[in-house]
């Protein structure tokens, strides 16, 4: 995986280093619990998948500028703030195998830390001096909240629907990748047509990313950082199980699926639904969906990306999202 990451980062190596330094500087604080919390958040940062996509897209349509940097920092901070708040809503004690902020401190402090980072995101994006980027990030914040509420209401709905699943992930995970691509193009004054193409490409990346994340829930791995069936424990019915239940006439499994949505399913019932999902081809179906979306995403790369190193980076990025193991 390190080889594929080096291919992804090669065209933007200097810009990504600059981004990381500026991002960390934006989260500096002098003392107290807030400093401790911000330092912890900086230490546990992942692979910067969204800022990398933003930088690659900016490089595709122009040269990375300070506007690009501030847009990327604002986006990454908004994402970080939503993760902190989501962990509180989900009552989650871990995030990718590490303790969540609310687990280390408490819900009150975690909410306030999330609010502080959100405000810092707005400061950075306003420093881009681009009102359209500021507006885009503001709308993204609305979309993410809408998606979270939609997921909560979907969990209690009696309807099991693949389209409802896609609608939730479009407004949550996909919206962030969509914004990364669109804002990267916007930051270098790409045409409206190019921005729209980039936005739709980012959306496809985000859809794949979430489907892959959901597949992880059907396997137990310390590397992934969450136990098998964790999504189901939180009342989330994801694509593999949705397909398995809808493609069969098994009334017992449908009833268990409804119990999952209402958060009444026992550990034994969740284990049975996971086993049934695998037997019914739910994992294979989700993997096939990822590959279908990959083909759609490749159309953008083949038509829009002509620089060899950038093309290699975009293809490697797309494949990494599919092949990653956490």
C-alpha positions in Angstrom: 0.0 0.0 0.0 2.9 2.4 0.6 3.8 2.1 -3.1 0.3 3.1 -4.2 0.4 6.0 -1.8 3.7 7.3 -3.1 2.2 7.3 -6.7 -0.8 9.2 -5.5 1.3 11.8 -3.6 4.1 12.2 -6.2 2.6 15.1 -8.2 1.7 17.1 -5.1 4.4 16.1 -2.6 5.5 19.6 -1.9 2.0 21.0 -1.7 0.8 18.2 0.6 3.7 18.9 3.0 2.8 22.6 2.9 -0.8 21.8 3.6 0.0 19.6 6.6 2.1 22.3 8.2 -0.6 24.9 7.7 -3.3 22.6 8.9 -1.4 21.8 12.1 -0.6 25.5 12.7 -4.3 26.3 12.4 -4.9 23.9 15.3 -2.3 25.4 17.7 -3.5 26.5 21.1 -1.6 27.8 24.0 -2.8 25.8 27.0 -5.5 23.8 28.8 -7.8 21.0 27.8 -8.4 22.5 24.4 -4.6 22.3 23.6 -4.5 18.7 24.8 -7.5 17.8 22.6 -6.2 19.6 19.5 -2.8 18.0 19.9 -4.5 14.6 20.2 -6.5 15.2 17.0 -3.4 16.3 15.1 -1.6 13.1 16.2 -4.3 10.8 15.0 -4.8 12.3 11.5 -5.2 9.8 8.8 -4.0 9.7 5.2 -5.6 13.1 4.2 -7.6 11.5 1.5 -9.9 14.5 0.9 -7.2 17.2 0.9 -5.1 15.0 -1.4 -8.1 14.8 -3.8 -8.5 18.6 -3.6 -4.9 19.2 -4.3 -4.8 16.8 -7.2 -7.9 18.4 -8.8 -6.4 21.9 -8.4 -3.2 20.6 -10.0 -5.3 19.2 -12.9 -6.9 22.5 -13.7 -4.1 24.9 -12.7 -1.5 25.6 -10.0 -2.1 25.2 -6.3 -2.5 28.6 -4.6 -3.1 29.9 -1.1 -6.8 29.8 -2.0 -6.5 26.1 -2.6 -4.7 25.6 0.7 -7.3 27.5 2.7 -10.1 25.7 1.0 -8.5 22.3 1.8 -7.9 23.2 5.4 -11.4 24.4 5.8 -12.8 21.2 4.3 -10.6 18.9 6.4 -11.5 20.8 9.6 -15.2 20.6 8.8 -14.8 16.9 8.3 -12.9 16.5 11.6 -15.6 18.5 13.5 -18.4 16.3 12.1 -16.5 13.1 13.0 -16.2 14.4 16.6 -19.9 15.2 16.7 -20.9 11.9 15.0 -19.0 9.9 17.6 -21.1 11.7 20.3 -24.3 11.0 18.5 -23.3 7.3 17.9 -22.0 7.0 21.5 -18.8 5.6 19.9 -15.7 5.2 22.1 -13.3 4.5 19.2 -12.6 6.0 15.7 -10.4 3.8 13.3 -9.0 1.9 16.3 -8.2 4.9 18.4 -10.1 6.4 21.3 -12.6 9.1 20.3 -12.4 12.6 21.7 -15.6 12.0 23.7 -14.1 8.8 25.2 -11.0 10.6 26.4 -12.8 13.6 27.8 -16.6 13.7 27.9 -19.5 14.7 25.6 -19.6 18.3 26.8 -15.9 18.9 26.0 -16.1 16.9 22.8 -19.0 19.1 21.5 -17.1 22.2 22.3 -13.9 21.0 20.7 -15.9 20.1 17.6 -17.4 23.6 17.6 -14.0 25.2 18.0 -12.6 23.2 15.0 -15.7 24.1 13.0 -15.2 27.8 13.7 -11.5 27.4 12.7 -12.6 25.8 9.5 -14.8 28.9 8.7 -11.8 31.3 9.5 -9.6 29.3 7.1 -12.1 29.1 4.3 -12.8 32.9 4.6 -9.1 33.5 4.2 -9.4 31.9 0.8 -11.0 35.3 -0.2 -13.3 33.3 -2.5 -17.0 33.8 -1.6 -18.1 30.9 -3.8 -15.8 28.5 -1.8 -17.1 29.9 1.5 -20.6 29.3 0.3 -19.8 25.8 -0.9 -18.4 24.8 2.4 -21.4 26.3 4.2 -23.8 24.3 2.1 -21.6 21.2 2.7 -22.1 21.7 6.4 -25.9 21.7 5.9 -25.7 18.6 3.7 -23.7 16.6 6.2 -26.1 17.5 9.0 -29.1 16.6 6.7 -27.4 13.3 5.9 -26.8 12.4 9.6 -30.5 13.2 10.4 -31.6 11.3 7.3 -29.6 8.2 8.6 -31.2 8.4 12.0 -34.7 8.6 10.6 -33.9 5.9 8.0 -32.9 3.6 10.9 -36.4 3.8 12.4 -38.2 3.5 9.1 -40.0 0.2 8.4 -38.8 0.3 4.8 -35.6 -1.4 3.7 -34.4 0.3 0.5 -31.2 0.3 -1.5 -32.0 3.8 -2.8 -32.5 5.1 0.8 -29.0 3.8 1.5 -27.5 5.6 -1.5 -29.2 8.8 -0.5 -27.7 8.7 3.0 -24.2 8.1 1.7 -24.5 10.7 -1.0 -25.3 13.3 1.7 -22.6 12.1 4.1 -19.4 10.5 2.9 -19.8 11.2 -0.8 -20.6 14.9 -0.2 -17.1 15.4 1.4 -15.2 13.9 -1.6 -17.5 15.7 -4.0 -16.6 19.0 -2.2 -12.9 18.1 -2.3 -13.0 17.8 -6.1 -15.2 20.7 -6.7 -13.4 23.1 -4.4 -10.1 22.1 -5.8 -11.2 23.0 -9.3 -12.9 26.2 -8.0 -9.7 27.3 -6.2 -7.8 27.6 -9.5 -10.7 29.3 -11.4 -11.6 26.2 -13.5 -14.6 26.6 -15.8 -18.1 25.8 -14.5 -18.2 22.7 -16.8 -14.9 21.4 -15.4 -16.0 22.1 -11.8 -19.2 20.0 -12.4 -17.2 17.2 -13.9 -14.9 17.2 -11.0 -17.8 17.3 -8.5 -19.4 14.2 -10.0 -16.0 12.4 -10.0 -15.6 13.2 -6.3 -19.1 11.9 -5.6 -18.3 8.6 -7.3 -15.1 8.3 -5.2 -17.1 9.0 -2.0 -19.7 6.3 -2.9 -17.0 3.7 -3.4 -15.3 4.8 -0.2 -18.4 4.3 1.9 -19.4 1.0 0.3 -15.9 -0.3 1.1 -16.2 1.0 4.7 -19.5 -0.9 5.0 -17.9 -4.1 3.8 -15.4 -3.9 6.6 -18.2 -4.3 9.1 -18.7 -7.9 8.0 -15.2 -8.9 9.0 -13.3 -8.7 12.3 -9.9 -7.1 12.2 -7.9 -5.1 14.6 -6.3 -3.2 11.7 -9.7 -1.9 10.6 -10.4 -0.7 14.1 -14.0 -1.7 14.7 -15.5 -5.1 15.7 -17.7 -7.1 13.3 -21.3 -5.9 13.2 -20.5 -2.5 14.8 -22.7 -0.7 12.2 -25.6 -3.0 13.0 -25.2 -2.4 16.7 -25.7 1.3 15.9 -28.9 0.5 13.9 -27.3 0.9 10.5 -28.3 -1.6 7.7 -25.8 -1.3 4.9 -25.6 -2.4 1.3 -24.5 -6.0 1.7 -27.3 -6.8 4.2 -29.9 -4.7 2.3 -29.2 -6.8 -0.9 -29.2 -10.1 1.0 -32.5 -9.4 2.6 -34.2 -7.9 -0.4 -33.0 -10.7 -2.8 -34.3 -13.5 -0.6 -37.7 -14.6 0.7 -36.3 -15.3 4.1 -38.9 -13.7 6.5 -36.8 -14.5 9.5 -33.8 -12.5 8.2 -36.0 -9.6 7.2 -37.4 -9.5 10.8 -33.8 -9.5 12.2 -33.0 -6.7 9.8 -35.9 -4.7 11.2 -34.7 -5.4 14.7 -31.2 -4.1 13.7 -32.8 -0.9 12.5 -34.7 -0.4 15.7 -31.5 -1.3 17.7 -33.2 -4.3 19.3 -31.2 -7.1 17.7 -29.2 -9.3 20.0 -25.5 -10.1 19.3 -26.6 -13.6 18.2 -29.1 -12.2 15.7 -26.5 -9.8 14.3 -24.1 -12.7 13.9 -26.8 -14.7 12.0 -27.6 -11.8 9.7 -23.9 -11.3 8.9 -23.5 -15.0 8.1 -26.7 -14.9 6.0 -25.5 -11.8 4.2 -22.3 -13.5 3.1 -24.1 -16.7 2.1 -26.6 -14.7 0.1 -23.9 -12.9 -1.9 -24.2 -9.5 -0.2 -20.5 -8.9 -0.1 -20.0 -9.9 -3.7 -22.9 -7.6 -4.7 -21.4 -4.6 -2.9 -18.0 -5.3 -4.5 -19.6 -5.4 -7.9 -21.3 -2.1 -7.3 -17.9 -0.6 -6.4 -16.4 -1.8 -9.7 -19.4 -0.4 -11.6 -18.9 3.0 -10.1 -15.1 2.7 -10.7 -15.8 2.3 -14.4 -17.9 5.5 -14.3 -15.1 7.3 -12.4 -12.5 6.1 -15.0 -14.4 8.0 -17.7 -13.5 11.3 -16.0 -9.8 10.3 -15.7 -9.6 9.2 -19.3 -11.3 12.2 -20.6 -10.0 15.0 -18.3 -6.5 13.9 -17.1 -3.8 14.0 -19.7 -0.6 14.6 -17.7 1.0 11.1 -17.2 2.0 11.6 -13.5 -1.4 13.1 -12.6 -3.2 10.3 -14.5 -1.2 7.7 -12.6 -2.0 9.5 -9.3 -5.8 9.7 -10.0 -5.9 6.0 -11.0 -3.9 5.0 -8.0 -6.2 7.1 -5.8 -9.3 5.4 -7.2 -7.8 1.9 -6.7 -6.5 2.7 -3.2 -10.1 3.6 -2.2 -11.2 0.1 -3.4 -8.2 -1.9 -2.2 -7.4 -0.4 1.2 -7.7 -2.6 4.2 -8.8 0.0 6.7 
